Structure formats: C-alpha cells, structure tokens
Amino acid sequence: MANVSLRNLVKEYDGGVQAVKGINLDIQDHEFVVLVGPSGCGKTTTLRMIAGLEEITKGEVDIGGNVVNDVPPRDRDIAMVFQNYALYPHMSVYENMAFGLTLRKFARSEIDKRVKNAARILDIEPLLERKPKALSGGQRQRVAMGRAIVRDPKVFLFDEPLSNLDAKLRVQMRTEIKKVHQTVRTTTVYVTHDQVEAMTLADRVVVMNHGIIEQVGPPQELYHNPATRFVAGFIGSPAMNFLHARVENDAVHLTDGTVLPIPESRRARYANAVGKPLLFGIRPEHLTDHRPHLPGRADLIITPEVIEPMGMETMVHFHLGDARDCCARFEPTVHVEPNVPITLTVDMNNMHLLDEATGKVL
Amino acid sequence: MQAATMGRRSGSLRAERRWALWTAYVSLIIACVIFLMPPVYMLITSLKTNAEMANLQGNPWIVLNPTLEHYRAIVENPLFLTFFWNSIKVTVVTVILSMVISVLAAFALARMRFWGSQWLATGVFLTYLVPDTLLFIPLYQIVGGLGLLNNTWGLVLVYPTLTVPFCTWIMIGYFASIPKELDEAALIDGASWPQMLIKIFIPVALPGIIAATIFAFTVSWAAFVYPTAFITTPDQMPLTIGVVSTLVRGDTFAWGQIMAGALLAALPPVIVYAFLMDYYIAGLTAGATKG
C-alpha cells in the first residue's frame, strides 16, 4: 500500500507531440482514483508512465515515497489489469495467477494460499485448472484481476478493463471491482473513457482533456460543481444543455428572448457577469415536468419534438434558445406528446453560468 | 417478388460455388499428377530388376517382376549408412543451431525496439534472396580458411546461411502477432527479457517454431550445392550427394539403386511433414492477418 504522486509529468513523443502536458496529482494510500476523459486525452499514457511501460519525458512519478522514474516495471511493486486481459494463453488460470509469485520465488505453499484466496474473492475457484480460451470475457477479466490481487502490490493499475465486455457484464464487473477494492483496500489508479464507470467507482475522479487535468474531485463534487465547460459537458448522462445567454436585471436572457429569473441566493455570485457573453448550463434532470412547489424554479412552455420513454423516466427533446436539441427529464407518469405544448420547470438552483471566452464556470 | 430475387441470388451463389469447386479440383488434380509423377516413377523403377529396366519393349510404368534387391543392396551397403548418419548429424545440429539463432534474433527484432531494428529485419530477409549457387564460391574460401573443407562440420557452418534468414523471418511474423500486452503483463509480473522469451514467447509461438524447424530440417536434409562443392570423400558425404556419387560410375548408372536410395533419403522429411503438417500451415499463416 502506498501513496502515488505525479509531479509536473510530461510525455512527449517523437515529433514533439505532447500527450501529457505537465500534470500534478497526489493519490492517497487506499484511494481509488479514476482517470477519465475522451480518446487521446493522455489518461492511458499517464497510467503507463506510472507502470513504467512508457518512458517519462519530464517530471517525476513517486510511489510510496520513492521516485521510480528509472525503476523497471517489475521493481515498482505494481500490478496492472489490461483491457484485453493479457492472460498467458498456454497457462491454466492457476498458473496465470501464480506466474508473478513463481518468478519472485515465493514458496509453493504461500503461492497456493494466495491464489486460492484470490480465487475465492473473485469467485473463480472452479475455473483454476482451465485455460484462458475456455473462459468467457467476464471470467477472463476476473482472472486478470486475480493475477493482480495475488501479488499484493502497492498499487493496482487498471487500463480500461471493462471496455471489451458487453453492457450487462460491464455493470456487473463494475460492482465486482468496487467490492474487491473494499476488501483489499489497495491504492488503485483506474483509466476509463466511460464517465458512468468513473463516477460509480471512484473516491476521486480526475477529468483529463488534451493532456491536462481539467478537474479533480469526488464524483458528487464534479457533478454539482464542475469547474470548466469540458467537465460540465463530460460528467453526467445525458450531457448538460448549453445555451448562449446574457445576464441582466438578475435574470438569464436566452437568445430567443426567454427570461429565466436567477434565484436570490445566486445573484451575488453572478454580479460580475452582467453584459458578458455567457453560456447557460442546465442538466436534463433539472429540466422537469411542471413542479409548482419547487423553490427557485422558472416555468416555460415548450413544444416537445421527440419523446423517449426509458421506463424509469422519459426524455423529452425540444428547441430552446439557440440550442437545436435541448433535453429534459420527465417523470414517466406525466403524459407528453410530440408537438403538443407543455409546461416545463427549470430548477434554477442547479443552473450553471459559464464564461464563453474562458470556458470557466462562474 | 423479394423472395424470388433472393431465391435466384442464392441459386447463382450455389452455381458459383460449384464452378469454383470444379476449378479447384481440376487444378489440384493436375498439380498432384505433375508433382507425383517423378516419385511414382522412381518407386516403379526401384522395384524393377536390372533386366526389366534394360528391356525397352515393355511399358515403363508397369512392373512385371517386382523385387526389393535394390533396396537390400542399398541398406546392406555400409557407405549408405555412413551417408545416412552424416545427413542426420548435419541436419540435427543445423536445425538446433538455426532455431537458437533465429528465435533469439526474431525476438530481438520483433520486440526490443532499438535503433535500426527495422532495417536489420529487412536485411535478414534480403540475405535469404541470395542463392546458394552464388554464395558457395566465397563460402568455399571461408570454409577452406577454417580448414573445414571435406568435413561435415563445414556443412554445419554453412547450412545456417540458408536456414537462419527464412526461419528468422517466419519467427518475426509469429512473434509480431503476439499481443504487446502479453510482454507488458510479463514485465510487470517480474519477468526479465530472457524469462519472457522462455516462459511466454516460446510456448505461445510453438506452432511458428515448429514450422521454422520443419523448414530448416528440409533445407539441410536436401541441400545439394554446398556438399557437392565442399565434400570430396565418401566418408563425409550426406545422402544427397552420396547416393549420386557412389552409384554413378563413369557412364554406368545403377538406376535401381539410385531410385531406391533417393526414395529412402526422401522418407524422413515426408514423415516429419506428415506428423507436423497442421503446425506448419498454422505457423506460415500466422501474422498474415495482424502486424
């Protein structure tokens, strides 16, 4: 178990392309940190630098108080789970899990104890004698995790471990991973492009974009108080609605003339934004069916274009301001029909205003 | 309407398939006949008595009085056993040497990124394109300089020039088809490069290694130009030239024994192929789809 620190970490590839542009991050002992972001944001490169599979151009990686820049992967005391499992095809499940311990010359009885213990945690005891090709995707992923667990390393590294699984299995394995972490408590760095995975698993989420860290924080914090437009748009599904707006007379004015009064508690916060070009951000779950008793609400009449019943909720798409597709989340019991105007409540206590020029949330 | 169209389409598909099958069968049969004719003719001739061979009246494809006398003569000839032993010795050592060199070279060229590795890989393949009929002259100087002329160990030294480039090439393709994550997992698990090669790459690439081994075996077993050039006395000769040089005296050809000897000499590669054919095909086609 150990802390992990990244200090001014830079990765530059041949030709001067910077994949990681000087990031700083402190990961606490026992913490589960998820690096999330779109393809090419530098999250996997960062993980591989921690693992020692990628050379560090500048900066430092510190594991358990030691700078490990020049330490080979095998001496970093880490374990990694890969997207495509990377199980040794010619070895049985037992041998796959025991391989790292055998190389480290552990006693046979100790290896046996650890492998069986990990197999019990992961519920793969009946599979120990099988070869990887006789396993399903989910079982292979468990074996890959087992291989990491038996080593009892300082840090677990996960590189998009669930991306190759189907949707149902992914949700199931997500829970498994969280359960395993609650049992073994090893410091974990987990990379994914799936924000739901990030939110559900992480103690803290690190949102990356274009090689920099946009924001670090607990999932709820990122959801409620995103720092930038990128984070606001990336976290949450369906994504936040953004509409061009101005602030005047304690109200948000959309481009189509819609006026949404700002609740009193937020007026001081937006005092400096008057007259500036802004973006009004509101999540679909804060655009709901009519709720007359909601404090700080604004009501609008909209004309639904597309209705998507999801069972536990109904997504309603419509035009608002300059946004061609605004999305609202209605209770499934509310009757909505396309092209029939309906009253919608905007929960202004959960609104966001962003400076259009800097992309920062005000 | 739609059903009718679909019916017609599947009908034409079936017709196309039938046509493709026919073409395949006909061309394969022609190829088999062409390639099997010489060995079959050898077999027939080896079973004829000398008198029958000399008789030009009969049908050359029919044996009237089959005999094993040529085979007996060959097997009872102590020289033939010497040739056989020389061939086995040279081939086994060459195969081992070639495989050790090519597996190590291919592992380095496929996996350890170092300056010039791409060029080296291409260079290895290019050396394969130089024919042995061109190489034997400079190699004669080298083998002579080492004092290994007319010595089976001289052959062990030069045969790898034929086998190593191709075997390395096959192995590079095979190693390249092994996912990169496998080495990374092994590195993190604590393996050194040699451990990674021995415990992961060699077992995973076994079909490729077997394919390369068969190739090396065939090439060194059947080599003709080098032993012709470097070996002069029967005690050092391998089968390929031994059979020809001892059974042809002036302009007298002991055809029956030549045929019997050649067939016996061809037997080991046939046996090896028969057992390892599946591995050979798998090894040659690996890497074709990836990398």
Interface residues (C-beta under 8 A of the other chain):
Chain A: A51 G52 L53 P72 P73 R74 I78 A79 M80 F82 Q83 N84 A86 L87 Y88 P89 H90 F99 G100 L103 R104 R147 R151
Chain B: P179 E181 L182 E184 A185 A186 L187 I188 D189 G190 A191 S192 Q195 K199 I200 P203 V204 L206
